[in-house]
Amino acid sequence: MWYRQRLAGDYEISYRICMVMQGGKYDRLSDLNCFWAANDPKYPDDLFARSQWRDGIFKNYNTLNLFYVGYGGNDNSTTRFRRYKGEYYGVADDKVKPLLKEYTDAPHLLVPNQWYEIRIRVEKGITTYSVNDAELFRYTLAGGEGDGHFGLRLDLHYKDGKHSLEWTFEPGGILELKKDLKFEKKDPTGKDLYLSAFIVWIYNEVPQDATIEFHFLKDGKKCTSFPFGINFSGWRAAWVCYERDMQGTPEEGMNELRIIAP
């Protein structure tokens, strides 16, 4: 799952994630993985030019330049930090993804049903990866080396919990969810680079040349919105920052989401 906007300069990525282990068919305590500063050296201006060819096949990501952390990889026996160098793919395989640092002790492996706060920073020529406020990895960057795309690698996990909501809609139909959306304004001082975001997975069986609208309201007043194209089949994710990516002005206290069918 890729964040489509390319990140450059100083930035921070943070998210919370839990490895659900409740006896489900696809529960697996392994591979809390992510990429950042990802670029395709063959298509430096378009990471997605070869998306169809990569098709989620892990070895095909060896063609990219990126940073990678596999937390609890190899059936939860290792936590590794790598720097991928796609220009060596097929030329010098030992240089494609050198291992920068590794943990194998229990405090640095996954615990079932525990929430993790992941924080990745690119700042002042250094990138860091932290878990629950403890820094695990650090790397000094060359010029522009931290620029690129962020992505999560998902492996036999639910999209969110154990169930999906199936919505059979009429044209123009509206699905309403009323709850505190937990929006927080960005830090005006610029010290904290966190941006509140809305993240959702959508499964579509038949591609349509149309869009779904997501509207965010406060006490019945529309504050902000974004469109989501559904000209695809299968799963797609939307990862949209309220203040940067949406139309309108988000407000703290927003308490309603409306999803409007095409």
Secondary structure, DSSP 8 states (H G I E B T S, - for coil): -B-SS-B-SSEEEEEEEE---SS-TT-----EEEEEEEEBTTBTT-GGGGHHHHTT-GGGGGGSEEEEEEEEHHHHTEEEEEEE-GGGTTT-GGGTS-EEEEE-SGGGS--TT-EEEEEEEEETTEEEEEETTEEEEEEE--TTTT-BEEEEE--S--SSTT--------TT-EEEEES--------TTSS-----EEEEEEEESS--S-EEEEEEEETTEEEEEEEEE--SSEEEEEEEEHHHHSEE---TT--EEEEE--
